């Protein structure tokens, strides 16, 4: 079961990364933060952890993006 989840996570991340070419920096950072948060949440807390982790990761990606923009880095 762990191997299946790991494989699905890797495939999902690869699919998400390939679809990021036309996205803004904000969207890319929120997507990557959400994906990392969901993966971590899934490993730690199961399906509910994945939902919470995805939300927290997306919010973290947004905050990071705003910080980068305020520092003059895009």
N, C-alpha and C positions, 0 to 999 in steps of 0.2 A: 504494500500500500504506500509506503514512504517513497519507493522508487517511482511509482505512478504519479504521486503528487509532485515530486521533484521534476520529473519529465514534463508534466503539464505546466509547471511554473516556468521552466526554461523556454518551452515553446511559446507560452503567452508573452514572456518578456521579449523574445525575438520578434514576434508578430507586432508587438507594440512599438518596438524600436524601428521597425521598417516602415511603420505608418507615420512617423514623426517628421518626415521631410518637409511637409507643407504647414507645419504648426508653428505658432509663435513661441518665443522662449518661455513665456508664462505657461502656456499649455504643455510644453515639453516637460518643464520642471514639475508641474502638478501631476502629470501622468506618471513620470518616473518615481516621484515621491509616493504616490498612491500605490503603484505596483510594488515598490519595496516594502511599504507599510503593510499591504495586504499579505505579501509572502511571509513576512516576519510574524504578523498576527496569526496566520494560519498555522505556522509551526508552533507558536507558543500557546494559542488559545482556541484552536479549531476554527470552525466557520464563523462564529461570533467574533473571534479575535481578528479574523481576516477583514470583516466589515469595519470594525473599529479601527484597525490598523490602516486600512485603505483610506478612511476619512482623515485620520490624523496625518498620514503621509502626504495626502493631497494638500491639506492645510499647510503643512510644513514646507512643501514645494512652493506654494504661493508666497508664504512669508519670506522664504529665501530669495525668490524672484524679486520681491519688492525691495529687499535689502540690497541686492545687486544693482537694481535700477537707481536707488538712492545714492549709491556709491559711484555712480557713473559708469558702471560696467553692465553691458547688456548680455 
